[in-house]
């Protein structure tokens, strides 16, 4: 059993509310859900749409073909009717439409009239349409009414919306016979959470013991700060919005230097402003976590669209040479666990760790099992209390691992000194050539320890496949489904997918790719940045790249078509 619903309309028509309520209703009914939203960078006006996919089995990407289109305006019909399946349904307001739609799949409803009759006036047209879409498939009306009451917090507003849902549901039940040969009944299954990527990151930070966050709002990372601010008192966290991104990263460095687990979150443009601070963290060996939510660039680019074009940037950002780790979650569940790992890596090796996500993962919702918090471990690294030094504390003491014991200012008798200039073991500024060489080598020795903690890429699909698809980050769900489709068609295809990218696991990648006959790297950027990285680190040249850089996420069908075009060419 599966269903793909799209809600289309202008910003301000409640597109997002309807889409989210649908996602919650299907999740409450036991379905696996994946939902994404496409919106313009304006408060009102401009075309928006929200897609919700419900499946009996796990799902990690959206599907292109739409079973039900809820068109809240005429433009949505014009833009999306070709995406609706031949046996699908297009729900629209007959009273507001200026065009004649006579095809069988068009289902005109008096949405505004039903909204007014239910007591919602014109404001609840979208809620009536929500009820109608569920009435068409005969979904349990009790579930959506429960979800509506929960969403609106009870009271009169919730009651009005519930009445609007019932009005739409009843009308569709009585008038949609034969329009959609599909019914969706609740499943008996375990309860799952419905989260987006940013919420999973925020929860991962809480689980990891983060106590300080400073950030300046920038789509798509803003909701991480918003979520944590809402939980700050409950979780004993300080959340600050300073005047800009430069202040944000330096506040995080200060908090981490004082002993807090600290993070910031931004997008590519904000990260540009942070890179000098990133170098300060590298020089002073201060552990911080930076979330970089990619969106289409350069400059302002497409501020509400997705892309994977910052990989090369974050790996090499800031002048000079110093170690860092770069992690790129493949899924919503991955976002939680890699956030925990980011804090552990940062403190274990006293380096900045960058969590590289993107708009698609940040704002897409999916169902995930409850996180097993018993598996969360906290690694605070080498602390001075665990390694007392008999001849006085030296913050940057030379060690074989490159990691020196950390002491926190005013929390022990240790005198903690560091400097943004090159410094000696005690932290005092120096320009001595031998000390500079030794200190650089000390810091760079951490790379080997980091490399040992970076997980290899995951493999999915058949062993010994003739064709290997390679991807990273949020493309995992679409790529995994593409492999399933191709295997059903008899193609020998598998997937190599990265969520931990730097230090690059070159040996593992070489072993996994050296026998592949054809390698196609699939990325949301124009220059094939992962393909370049693989060649630079392993010497392996990909057969080709399948690239998408229009600001929209990938689907399995798009990847399959792209591979077939490359293969035939």
C-alpha positions in Angstrom: 0.0 0.0 0.0 1.3 3.4 -1.0 0.1 6.9 -1.7 1.7 10.1 -2.9 -0.1 13.4 -2.2 0.8 16.9 -3.3 -0.7 20.1 -1.8 -0.1 23.2 -4.0 -1.0 26.9 -3.5 0.4 30.3 -2.7 2.4 31.1 0.4 -0.2 32.1 3.0 -2.8 29.6 1.8 -1.8 27.0 4.4 0.0 24.6 2.1 2.6 23.7 4.8 -0.1 23.1 7.5 -2.1 20.7 5.3 1.0 18.8 4.2 2.3 18.4 7.7 -1.1 17.3 9.0 -1.3 14.7 6.3 2.2 13.4 7.2 1.2 13.2 10.9 -2.1 11.4 10.0 -0.3 8.7 8.0 2.4 8.3 10.5 -0.2 8.0 13.3 -1.8 5.3 11.2 1.4 3.2 11.1 2.7 4.2 7.7 6.3 5.0 6.9 6.3 8.6 5.7 8.6 10.9 3.8 7.5 14.5 3.1 9.2 17.5 1.5 8.3 21.1 0.8 9.1 23.4 -2.0 8.7 27.1 -1.3 9.9 30.5 -2.5 11.8 33.0 -0.4 8.8 35.3 0.3 6.3 35.5 3.1 3.2 35.7 0.8 2.6 34.9 -2.8 4.7 32.7 -5.0 4.0 29.1 -5.7 4.5 26.5 -2.9 3.9 22.8 -2.8 4.2 20.1 -0.2 4.6 16.4 -1.0 3.7 13.5 1.3 4.5 9.9 0.5 3.1 7.1 2.7 4.3 3.6 2.3 3.8 0.3 4.1 7.6 -0.2 3.9 10.5 2.2 4.7 10.8 5.2 2.4 13.5 7.8 2.2 12.7 10.0 -0.8 9.8 11.5 -2.6 8.1 10.0 -5.7 7.5 12.1 -8.8 4.1 10.7 -9.8 1.2 12.1 -7.7 -1.9 10.1 -6.8 -3.8 13.1 -5.3 -3.2 16.7 -6.0 -4.9 19.2 -3.7 -4.9 22.4 -5.7 -5.6 25.4 -3.5 -5.4 27.7 -6.6 -5.6 27.5 -10.4 -1.8 27.8 -10.8 -1.3 24.6 -9.0 -3.4 22.7 -11.5 -1.5 24.3 -14.4 1.9 23.5 -12.9 1.3 20.0 -11.7 -1.5 18.3 -13.6 1.0 16.5 -15.8 2.5 14.9 -12.6 -0.8 13.4 -11.6 -1.2 9.7 -12.5 -3.8 8.8 -15.1 -5.9 7.2 -12.4 -5.2 9.9 -9.9 -7.4 12.7 -8.5 -7.1 16.5 -8.6 -9.1 18.1 -5.8 -9.9 21.8 -6.4 -12.4 24.5 -5.5 -15.1 24.5 -8.1 -16.4 27.9 -7.0 -13.0 29.6 -7.4 -11.9 28.0 -10.6 -12.1 30.1 -13.8 -11.3 27.1 -16.1 -13.4 24.1 -17.1 -11.9 20.8 -16.1 -13.9 17.9 -17.6 -11.4 15.0 -17.3 -12.5 12.2 -15.0 -9.5 12.8 -12.6 -10.7 16.3 -11.8 -12.8 16.3 -8.6 -14.4 19.7 -8.1 -15.6 20.5 -4.6 -17.3 23.6 -3.1 -14.4 24.1 -0.7 -15.2 27.7 0.2 -18.9 26.9 0.7 -18.2 23.9 2.9 -15.7 26.0 4.9 -18.3 28.7 5.6 -21.0 26.2 6.4 -18.7 24.4 8.9 -18.1 27.8 10.7 -14.6 28.4 9.5 -15.3 31.1 7.0 -12.9 31.4 4.1 -9.9 30.7 6.3 -10.3 27.0 6.5 -10.6 26.1 2.8 -7.3 24.3 3.1 -8.6 22.2 6.0 -11.7 21.2 4.1 -9.5 20.1 1.3 -7.4 18.1 3.7 -10.5 16.2 4.9 -11.6 15.7 1.3 -8.3 14.1 0.3 -8.7 11.6 3.2 -12.3 11.0 2.3 -11.4 10.0 -1.2 -9.2 7.2 0.1 -11.5 6.3 3.0 -8.8 6.9 5.6 -9.9 6.6 9.3 -11.4 10.1 10.1 -10.8 9.6 13.8 -7.1 9.7 13.2 -7.0 13.0 11.4 -9.4 14.6 13.9 -7.1 13.5 16.7 -4.1 14.9 14.8 -5.9 18.2 14.2 -6.8 18.6 17.9 -3.2 17.9 18.9 -1.8 20.2 16.2 -4.0 23.2 17.2 -3.7 22.5 21.0 -7.4 22.0 21.6 -9.9 24.8 22.2 -12.2 26.6 19.7 -9.6 26.8 16.9 -9.0 23.1 17.0 -12.8 22.5 17.1 -13.4 24.7 14.0 -10.7 22.9 12.1 -12.0 19.5 13.1 -15.5 20.5 11.8 -13.9 21.7 8.5 -12.1 18.4 8.1 -15.4 16.5 8.7 -17.2 18.6 6.1 -14.6 17.9 3.4 -14.4 14.2 4.4 -18.2 13.7 4.2 -18.5 15.5 0.9 -15.7 13.4 -0.7 -17.2 10.2 0.7 -20.5 10.9 -0.8 -19.3 12.2 -4.2 -16.0 10.6 -5.1 -17.2 7.1 -6.0 -15.0 5.6 -8.8 -12.5 8.6 -8.9 -9.6 6.8 -7.1 -9.4 3.0 -7.0 -7.4 3.0 -3.8 -8.1 2.8 -0.1 -5.8 3.3 2.7 -6.5 1.7 6.1 -4.4 2.1 9.2 -1.6 -0.5 9.7 -0.8 -2.4 12.9 2.8 -1.4 13.5 5.1 0.2 16.0 4.7 3.9 16.7 7.3 6.1 15.1 8.4 9.7 15.5 7.9 12.2 12.7 10.9 14.5 12.5 12.7 16.6 10.0 16.5 16.7 9.7 17.0 19.8 11.7 14.9 18.5 14.6 17.0 15.3 14.6 20.2 17.4 14.8 18.8 19.4 17.6 17.8 16.2 19.5 21.2 14.8 18.8 22.8 17.9 20.3 20.7 17.6 23.4 21.5 13.9 23.8 25.2 14.6 23.3 25.2 17.1 26.2 25.5 20.3 24.3 25.0 23.2 26.8 25.7 26.3 24.6 24.5 27.3 21.1 25.0 30.6 19.4 23.7 31.2 15.8 22.4 33.9 13.5 19.3 32.8 11.6 19.9 31.6 8.0 17.8 29.2 6.0 17.8 26.3 6.2 19.7 26.0 9.5 17.5 28.5 11.5 15.1 25.9 12.9 17.9 24.2 14.8 18.3 27.3 16.9 14.6 27.7 17.2 14.1 24.2 18.4 16.9 24.3 21.0 15.7 27.7 22.2 12.3 26.1 22.9 14.0 23.4 24.9 16.7 25.5 26.6 15.2 25.8 30.1 14.2 22.2 30.1 17.6 20.9 29.0 19.9 23.4 30.9 21.1 25.0 27.7 22.0 28.6 26.8 20.9 29.6 23.3 22.0 33.0 22.0 21.3 34.9 18.8 24.1 37.4 18.4 24.4 40.2 15.8 26.0 38.1 13.1 27.7 34.8 12.2 31.2 36.1 13.1 30.0 36.7 16.7 28.3 33.4 16.8 31.3 31.2 16.1 33.5 33.2 18.4 31.0 32.9 21.2 30.9 29.2 20.6 34.7 29.0 20.8 34.7 30.9 24.0 32.1 28.6 25.5 34.0 25.5 24.4 37.3 26.9 25.8 35.5 27.3 29.1 34.4 23.7 29.1 30.9 23.7 27.5 29.9 21.4 24.7 29.1 24.1 22.1 27.8 24.4 18.6 26.6 26.9 15.9 24.4 26.4 12.8 24.4 28.3 9.6 24.3 28.0 5.8 27.0 28.5 3.2 26.9 32.3 3.2 27.1 32.4 7.0 29.8 29.8 7.0 31.9 32.1 4.8 31.9 34.7 7.6 32.9 32.0 10.1 36.0 30.7 8.4 38.5 32.9 10.3 36.9 31.8 13.5 37.2 28.2 12.3 40.9 28.7 12.0 41.0 30.1 15.5 39.4 26.9 16.8 42.0 24.9 14.8 45.0 27.0 16.2 43.8 27.0 19.8 42.7 23.3 19.6 39.2 24.2 20.8 36.5 21.6 20.1 33.4 23.0 18.4 30.6 21.7 16.2 29.4 23.7 13.2 26.3 22.7 11.2 26.5 23.9 7.6 23.1 23.6 5.9 23.8 23.9 2.2 21.6 25.8 -0.2 22.0 26.8 -3.8 24.7 29.4 -4.3 26.9 31.4 -5.0 25.9 34.6 -3.2 22.2 34.5 -2.3 21.6 32.0 -5.0 18.3 30.1 -4.3 17.9 30.7 -0.6 15.1 28.2 -0.1 16.4 25.5 -2.4 18.8 22.6 -1.9 22.3 21.8 -3.2 25.5 19.9 -2.3 28.0 22.5 -3.5 29.9 23.2 -0.3 31.8 20.0 0.1 35.2 21.2 -1.2 34.7 24.5 0.6 34.2 23.0 4.1 37.0 20.5 3.7 39.5 23.3 3.0 37.9 26.3 4.6 40.2 28.8 6.5 43.8 29.7 5.8 46.6 27.5 7.0 46.6 23.8 7.7 44.8 22.1 10.6 42.8 19.0 11.1 39.0 18.9 11.1 36.3 16.3 10.5 33.4 16.6 8.0 30.2 14.5 8.5 27.2 14.5 6.1 24.0 12.8 7.4 22.4 10.5 4.9 19.0 10.4 6.6 17.0 11.9 9.4 18.1 9.0 11.7 21.7 9.6 10.6 21.4 13.3 11.5 20.7 12.4 15.1 23.6 9.9 15.5 26.2 11.8 13.5 25.4 14.9 15.7 26.3 12.8 18.7 29.4 11.6 17.0 30.4 15.2 16.0 30.6 16.3 19.6 32.6 13.2 20.6 35.1 13.7 17.7 35.4 17.4 18.5 36.4 16.8 22.1 38.4 13.6 21.6 40.7 15.3 19.1 40.1 19.0 20.1 39.2 20.1 16.6 36.3 21.7 14.8 33.8 19.2 13.4 31.5 20.3 10.5 28.1 18.6 10.1 27.3 19.2 6.4 23.6 18.9 5.7 21.4 20.6 3.1 18.0 22.2 2.7 16.4 19.0 1.5 17.3 17.0 4.6 16.9 19.9 6.9 13.3 20.5 6.2 12.0 17.1 5.0 10.0 15.0 7.4 10.3 11.3 7.8 9.2 8.6 10.2 12.0 7.2 12.4 12.0 4.7 15.3 12.6 6.1 18.7 16.3 6.6 19.3 17.9 4.1 21.7 19.5 6.6 24.1 21.3 3.7 25.9 23.6 3.7 22.8 24.6 7.4 23.3 28.1 7.6 24.6 29.9 10.8 25.7 33.6 11.0 25.0 35.0 14.2 26.5 38.5 13.3 25.4 41.7 13.7 27.4 41.1 15.9 30.5 43.7 17.4 32.8 42.0 15.8 35.8 42.6 12.4 34.2 46.2 13.1 33.3 47.9 15.3 36.0 51.3 16.7 34.9 54.0 16.8 37.6 56.0 19.7 36.0 53.2 22.2 35.5 50.2 22.2 33.2 50.9 22.8 29.5 47.8 23.3 27.4 49.5 22.5 24.1 51.9 19.8 25.4 53.6 17.7 22.7 52.2 14.2 22.6 52.4 11.2 20.2 48.7 11.4 19.4 48.8 15.2 19.0 46.1 15.5 21.7 47.0 17.4 24.9 45.1 17.2 28.1 42.4 19.9 28.4 41.9 21.9 31.6 39.1 24.5 31.9 39.8 28.0 33.2 39.1 28.6 36.9 37.9 25.0 37.3 41.2 23.7 38.8 44.6 25.0 39.9 45.9 24.7 36.3 46.8 27.9 34.5 45.2 27.7 31.1 46.9 29.8 28.4 46.5 29.8 24.6 47.0 32.2 21.7 45.7 32.7 18.2 49.4 33.3 17.2 51.6 30.3 17.0 52.5 29.3 20.6 54.7 27.0 22.6 53.5 24.1 24.8 52.4 26.4 27.6 50.4 28.5 25.1 52.6 31.6 25.0 53.2 33.3 21.7 56.4 32.3 19.9 58.0 32.8 16.5 60.7 30.2 17.0 61.1 28.1 13.9 61.7 24.7 15.6 58.7 25.2 17.9 56.5 26.2 14.9 57.5 23.0 13.1 56.9 20.8 16.1 53.6 22.4 16.9 52.3 22.1 13.4 53.3 18.4 13.3 51.6 17.9 16.7 48.3 19.2 15.5 48.5 17.4 12.2 49.1 14.0 14.0 45.5 14.1 15.1 44.5 13.4 11.5 45.5 9.7 11.8 43.5 9.3 15.0 40.5 11.0 13.3 40.9 8.8 10.3 40.6 5.7 12.5 37.2 7.0 13.9 35.7 7.9 10.5 33.4 5.2 9.3 33.7 3.7 5.8 31.0 4.4 3.2 27.9 2.1 3.3 27.3 -0.5 0.6 23.9 -1.3 -0.6 22.9 -3.8 -3.3 24.4 -6.9 -4.9 28.0 -7.9 -4.5 30.1 -7.9 -7.7 27.8 -5.5 -9.5 29.0 -4.2 -12.9 27.8 -0.7 -12.1 28.3 1.2 -8.9 26.4 4.4 -8.0 28.3 6.7 -5.6 26.7 9.4 -3.6 26.9 11.3 -0.3 24.6 13.1 2.2 20.9 13.4 1.7 20.8 11.6 -1.7 20.9 8.3 0.1 17.1 7.6 0.1 16.7 8.4 -3.6 19.8 6.4 -4.6 18.8 3.4 -2.5 15.4 3.3 -4.2 17.0 3.7 -7.6 19.1 0.7 -7.0 16.0 -1.3 -6.0 14.3 -0.3 -9.3 17.3 -1.1 -11.4 17.8 -4.5 -9.8 14.1 -5.4 -10.4 14.8 -4.5 -14.1 17.7 -7.0 -14.1 20.5 -4.5 -13.9 23.6 -5.4 -11.8 23.9 -2.2 -9.8 24.9 -1.4 -6.2 25.5 1.8 -4.2 28.5 3.2 -2.4 27.3 6.1 -0.1 29.2 8.4 2.1 28.1 10.1 5.3 31.5 10.5 6.9 33.7 12.4 4.4 36.8 13.8 6.1 39.4 12.7 6.8 38.6 10.8 3.6 38.6 7.0 4.1 40.8 6.5 1.0 42.0 2.9 1.7 38.4 1.6 2.2 37.1 3.4 -0.9 40.0 2.1 -3.0 39.3 -1.4 -1.9 35.5 -1.0 -2.6 35.8 0.6 -6.0 38.9 -0.9 -7.6 37.0 -3.8 -9.2 34.0 -1.8 -10.3 33.6 -1.8 -14.1 31.5 1.4 -14.2 31.3 4.1 -11.6 28.8 6.9 -11.7 28.9 9.6 -9.0 25.5 11.2 -8.3 25.6 14.7 -6.7 23.5 17.8 -6.3 26.1 20.1 -7.7 27.5 21.2 -11.1 31.1 20.2 -10.9 31.1 16.7 -9.4 32.9 17.5 -6.1 32.8 14.0 -4.6 34.1 12.6 -7.9 37.0 15.0 -7.7 37.7 14.1 -4.1 37.7 10.4 -4.9 40.2 10.9 -7.7 42.4 13.1 -5.6 42.5 10.7 -2.7 42.5 7.3 -4.4 43.5 7.9 -8.1 40.2 6.3 -9.2 38.5 8.1 -12.1 34.7 7.8 -12.2 33.2 6.6 -15.5 30.9 9.6 -15.3 28.8 11.9 -13.1 25.0 12.3 -12.8 24.6 15.9 -11.6 21.5 17.9 -10.6 21.9 21.6 -9.7 18.5 23.2 -10.3 17.9 23.6 -6.5 15.5 20.6 -6.4 16.1 17.3 -4.7 16.7 14.0 -6.5 14.2 11.3 -7.0 14.8 7.6 -7.8 13.1 8.0 -11.2 15.4 10.9 -12.1 18.5 8.9 -11.1 17.4 5.8 -13.1 16.7 7.9 -16.2 20.1 9.7 -15.8 22.0 6.4 -15.5 20.3 5.0 -18.6 21.1 8.1 -20.6 24.8 7.9 -19.5 24.9 4.2 -20.3 23.4 4.6 -23.8 25.7 7.5 -24.5 
